[in-house]
Amino acid sequence: MSYEEIEGQIKSAGEKLKLDSSTIEQIYSPQRIIEANFPVKMDNGKVKIFKGYRVQHNNARGPFKGGIRYHEDTNIEEVKILAALMSLKTAVIDIPFGGGKGGVRVNPKEISQDELKRLTESFVKSISDFIGEKKDIPAPDVNTNAQIMKWFREEYEKITHQKAPGVITGKKLSDGGIKVRDEATGLGGAAVILEIAKQFSKPVKDITIVIQGFGNVGHHLAHHLAQMGFLIIAIADVDGGFMHEDGLDYYKTFKKVYHKKGKICDTCYCLIHGESTDCKIVTAESVLYQQADILIPAAIGEQITIKNADKIKAKVIVEMANHPVTHDAEKILKKKNVLIIPDILANSGGVLGSYFEWIENTTDKKMTYKQSQEKLIEKMRRATHEVLKTAEKFSVTPRESAYLLAISRIAKAIKSQKI
């Protein structure tokens, strides 16, 4: 995906909504792009310069919101794309945030823990004027975690001389985080699928599910889908996995293995037959081609392309990964009447969980774990209903519908501002 592709989709939606050209331009143009070259003292005493980015895409609806990644291939184009997608995600699920994203060009595996801490602190110094509880709220992303967020907050508070628990999200429980945060993306995806289930003329227990990916998102997604009663017939990750048309016993086959950090292709248990010898072994690629009601790419992007779109047999694709279906592949799947639930809706449960954490950190409003789960499910189901309803109204795909819904909300906020 390129930024030009996102810009094109925004322009197309804006024209359908009959927005004026200046409003459309405000929506697709990032408000601020920060590039920082900052020093870090290494363990050998030498100082090394690292490059960091923060793109603040749009804050018409609220503070900028988005993760910070540490990766050696991080670049400004990637960060711009992710910041724009975050603006759309927060708008499509209707929470009062804008969109942002950040990153540092570094391989964290190649530096020590002390160097990682100093790198984080120096990066915070370089962007501290532009972030804050009511300005821009970072969060963990690729290769960043709760510990790094703790360092981030501590350095920010040291610089500003004030307590600011809401300056970042994705914290440990002991540091002001919330329990639902780790599972929020997977739980949100399960809630989306629960609403999509209404499209089928059969009960949930007979709706077949195939999942590619078993990281944090795929694991929590599978767990909640199993609890909701869906029939998971296949799961695979990079090491492979299993498929059984009678359904897999998620708890015996996958849950224990996940917690033991083993491979998910070790032993297969069927819901009906127990430990089974007739399970079909599938790879991360072949799992995509299984016959099922719902296919869920929950691993990495661009898994379904023009080269393999014809092999897809599922009736619905739910994009839990970012951009797992390419633009050209979507054209093929549209002709096959495959319904695609876009990533800006499907995987937005994570930012919704971050919103709950931020609310708790900045106000006296607190929820129990059960309340936060219930509210997240309710909010995601409502957003899904609105996307499908808008798709029907405009006779467009769910992706086009999600863009229409998000952009109409951002445009409304822009028009309410005094310039």
N, C-alpha and C positions, 0 to 999 in steps of 0.2 A: 504494500500500500504506500502511496506517496501523498504528500500534503496536497498536491494538485487534485488528487482524486477526492479527498475530503472537501476541498474548496469547491469542486464541481458539484458534489452532492448538496452542499449548503446552498449554492447558487440555484440549483434546480428546485430545491424545496422552497427557497425564498420566492422564486418566480411563481410557483404554484400557489403560494400564499398571498401573491400580489404585493409583496413588500417592495419598498422603494430601494433603489440601488445602493444608497448610502447606508441604509440599515443592514442590507445583506453584506456589504463590505465590512461593516463593524463586527459582524458575527464571524466572518472567516479570517479576519486579520488579527493576529495575536496582539494584545495590548502592550506587552513588554517582553523583550527577550534579553535575558541577563547572561553574559558570558564572563566567567571569572577565572583568572589565572592566579592561583593562590599557593603560597609556600608551605611546605611540610618538612619539619626536621626529621630525618630518618635516623634509625638506630645507630648508624655508623657516624653520626654527627654532621653529615652533609645535608644540605637543603635541596629538596627537589620541588619543581613547579608542576602542579596538577591543573587540569582544566575542568571546570564545572559549569553547569548550565541550570537555569531556571526559566522556564517559559510560563508567563502568566497570560493565559489565553483570553479569558473573558470573566469579568466579575459583575456583570449587570444584575445577576440574581443573588449575589452574595460573595463571600470571600473566595479567593482562588483555592482550589483543593486538588491535591494530587501527589503521588508518591515520588520518592527519590531513589534512583537506582545507581549502583556502583558496578560498572562494567567497562571492560577495556575497549569495547566497540561503541560506547555511547557517543552520540553525535547530535548536533542541533536539529537535523531533519527528523530524527526519531523522536526527540523530545517535543518538538512542535506538533507532530502527529498525535502523540499520546495526550498532550495538553488539550488539543481540540476535542479529542474523543471524550475527555473528562468533562468538558463543558457540556457536551451533548448528553452524557450519562446522567449528570446531576439534574439536568433539565427534564430528561425523559421520565425519571422517577420522581420528579417534582420535589427536590429538597433545595433549601436556600444556600446553595454553593455555586461558585463558578468552576472554571477548570484551570488546572496548572499541572506542570510536571517538571521534574528536575533530574539531574544525574551528574555523576563524576566519572571521568574517563580513567578507570583504574581496575586492575584485576585484584580484588581483595585477598585472593589466595597467595599472592606474591608478596604481601607485606605482613608484618607482624601485628599482633593485637594492639600494641602500644602505638604503632604507626597508624593503624586504622582509626584509633581514637583521636590522635592528633590531626589526621586528615579531616575527620568529621568536624572537629572544633574549628579548624581553619576555614573549611567551607562555610560553616555557619557565620563566621566573621564576615566573609565576603558577601553574604546575601542578607545579613541581619536587618538592614534598613528596609528591606522589601517584604519581610514576613511578619507574622504576628497572629494572635487569636482572631482578630477581626479583619486581617489583611490577606494572609496566605498561610494555609495549614498543610505542611507536608505530611508524609506517611511512609511506611516501608514499601519497597518495591523489590526489583531483582537485586539479590545479594545484600539487601539491607534488612534489619530486623529490629526487635524491641530494644535490644541493647544499644544499637546505634541511635535509635530514637531517643533513648534516655540521655546519651551523650549530647545529642542535638539540643534537647530541651535544656539541659544543665548549662551548656555554653551560651545559649540564647538568654537564659535568665541571668547569667553572670554579666553579659554585655549590657542588658537593659536594666539591671538592678530591680527586677520585679518578678513575682511569681507568675508563671504563664503555663499552667498544665495543658491548656487547649491549643498551644502553639504547634503541637504535632499530635497525631493519633497513631494507633498501632502499638501502644505501650503495654508493658506487663500489667497484670492486675494490681500488683503491689505499687505500681507507679501511676495509677489512675486509669488504667485500661479497663475494658469490659469483656466479660466472658464470651459474648456472642461474636466478637470481632474475628477470631481465627476461622470460624465456620461460616462467616457472613456471606461470602461469595457463593459457596456451595449450597448453603441453605436458601439463598435468594434464587439460585438457579432451579432448585427443587420446587420452590413456590411458583416460579414461572411455568414449569412443566405441569404442576397441579392445575393451573388455569388453562393451559393448552389442552389438557386431557378432556376438556369439554368439547373439543373438536371431534372426538372419537365417539362412535355410537356403541361403546362397550365400557364395562367397569374398569377402574384403575388397575385391578389385579390382573387384567388381561392385556394391558397395554405394554408392549415389549420395548425394552430399553437397551441400547448399546452405548458403551462409554469408552472413548479413547483418552487415556491419561489417568494417572492415579497419584498425582501429587496432592498438595493441600486442597486444591479445588475439587479434583476428581474424587478424592477420598471422602470429603464431607458431603459432596453431592450424592455419591452412591449410598452413603449411610442414611441420609434423609429420604432419598427415594425408596430405599428398602423399608424404612419405617412407615412411609406413606402407603406402602403396599404395591408399588409398581413391580412389574416382572422384568428384572434385570437378567438379560440372557447372555451378555458378553461384556467383559472388561479386559482391556489390555493397556500396557504401558510400553516403554522402550524395550523392556525385557521380554515382552509377549504377555499372553494371558489365556483365558479360557472362554469358550462359548458352549452353551447347552440350551437347546430350544425349549426345554421344560423349565428353565430358570435356574439361576445360580443362587446357592445359599450364601448371601453376602457375608454374614457374620462368621461362618466357618471358613469360607474360602479366602476372604480378603481382609476382614477387620483385624483379626489376630496377627496376620502376616504383616500388615501395615505397622502395627505397634511394635512388632519384633524386628522391623526393618529388613524383612526378608523379601524374596521375590514373589510376585503375585501369581507366578506360573508354577508354583510348587505342587499344590494339591487342590483338586477340584471337588466341590460338594454341590450336588444338584438338590434343589428344593424338594423334589419328589423321591429321588433314588438314593439320597445320601452320598457318601463317598463314591464317586463314579469313575468308571474306566472308559466310558464312551463320550467324555467331554471332547470337544474339538479344540485343538490348540490354535490360537490365532496370534498374528503379529500386530504391531502397532498400525501397520498399513491395512492388512487384510480385515481387521475388525471393522473398518469403515464400510466394507462392502457386504456386511451381513444383512439379511432380511429382517427388518424391524420396523416398528411404528415410529420410534424416535431415535435418532442418532445424535450423540453428544460429543463433539470434538472438544476436549477439555485439556489439551496438552499445549501445543505450540501453533503458531500461525501457518497459513497457507498449506494446509493438509489436503484440501479438496481443490483441485485445480482443473484447468481445461483438459489435462491429460487423463484424469481419472473420474471426472464428474459423471460420465455415463455409467460407471460401475455402481453408483450409489443406488441402493434399493429402499432406503427409508422414506417414509412419507413426510417426516418433519425433521429438520436439523436445528438443534439449539446450540448456538455458538457460545460455549463457555470459555474457550480460548479467545484471544484477540485476533480477529481477522483470519479465522481458519478456512473460510471459503473465499476464493479470489473472485474478483469482479466478473471475469470471463466465465468462470465455473458457475456463478450464480445465474447467468443468462441461460446456460444449458439446463440447470436444475429448474428454472422457472418454466421452461417448455415441458418439463416432465411433471409439472404441478407439485413440486416439492416445496413445502412451506418452510422458510428459513426465518428463525427468530434471531435477530441480530445481536451481536456482542454488546452494543451500547445499551441494550435492555437486559439481556440474559445474565451478564456477569457484573451487573452494577450493584449487586447486594453488598459487595465489599465497601464501596463508598457510602452506602446506606448505614452499614455498621460503624464506619468512621464518624458519620454524622451523629449517631447515638452517643458515641464516646465523647465527641466534642460538646454536645449538649450537656452531658453530665459534668464535664470539666469546667464549663463556663456559666452554668446556672445551678440552681438547687434541684433541678428535675432529675430524678433517678428512677430507673426501672429495675425490676428483678430480672434474672436471667430468662425466666419463662416469658415475662412481659416483653422483653426485647426480641425474643424469638417470634412471638405472636405478632408483634407490631411489624417486624421485618417481613414476615410472610404476607400479612395483610397488605402492606405497602407495595410489595413486588407483584402480588396478584392484581391489585388495582391498576398498576402501571401496564401490566400485560393486557388487561381488558381494554384499557384506553388505546393502546397501540393497535390491537386487533379491530377495535371499533373505528378508529381513524382510517385504517387500511381499507375497511369496507366502504366507508363514506367517500373516500377519494379514489377507490378502485386501484390501489397501489399495493406493493409488497409490504410486509411488516418492516423491512429496513427503511424503505421510503417513508412509511408511516411514522416510524420512530424519529426520523429526521424532521418531518413536518411538525410533529408534536413538540420536540425539543426546540426547534427554531422559532416556532410561534411563541413559546414561553420566553425565550431569550429576547425576541423582538419586542414583546410587550414590556419587558423590564427596561429595555433600552429607551423605548418611547416615553416611559414614565420619568426618565432622568432629565434634569434640567441642564442643558449644555450652554 
